[in-house]
Amino acid sequence: MTVLVVEHDPSVADLIRLYLSREGYHPHPVTDPASAAAVARRLRPDAVVLDLTTGVHREVAEAARPAVIVSVVPPGMTPPAGHTVPRPFSPRALLATLGRALRGHQAEPPPPDDVLHAGDVVLDPRTRTVTVAGAPKAVTAVEFELLAFLMRNPGRVFGREQLLAAVWGSAESAGVRTVDVHIAQLRAKLGARSPLRTVRGVGYAADL
């Protein structure tokens, strides 16, 4: 499951990312509150761990709907309704709360057109699978999100920094060469039917 982590303290965000990864989640930390809602909208996470001191609870909740929200509440702040963890918190308490929230969450089925097509390439966000001419392809969580983002915006060219912000959560969390590496890996896995296109000096696009 994909978990968006909105946390103002980079060291805490990294700690949460580490513990979530150990439990098999796919965490995407965001330390810039201004970009949190946009990332939630693009990522469509299964859950959000949201630091209330960032002041973007309403925006992220609306953008991430129907994802589960686990709010990290500092002392003296009134928590919103739903699943909360008081700050300071232990990673185990956070994981326990997140697990309970996900188990009790009844997600709405996505609409049929949520399945994305680009020629023989089919990406299904519901099952998080990618197939080429009916044959399943093993892609990593980041490769899946990168391909999904480009296929949701067919024909539009995105620069490397735009893709870093959209998929990795921050243009500062990885170097721009990271995008090139993941694009190359996707092309190798998708083969000749890959919809990915390079625009020299600009970035990448997916043609449907």
Secondary structure, DSSP 8 states (H G I E B T S, - for coil): -EEEEE-S-HHHHHHHHHHHHHTT-EEEEE--HHHHHHHHHHH--SEEEEEGGGS-HHHHHHHHTTSEEEEEE-TT----SSEEEESS--HHHHHHHHHHHHHT-------GGGSEEETTEEEETTTTEEEETTEEE---HHHHHHHHHHHHSTT--EEHHHHIIIIIS-TTSS-THHHHHHHHHHHHHHGGG--EEEETTTEEEE--
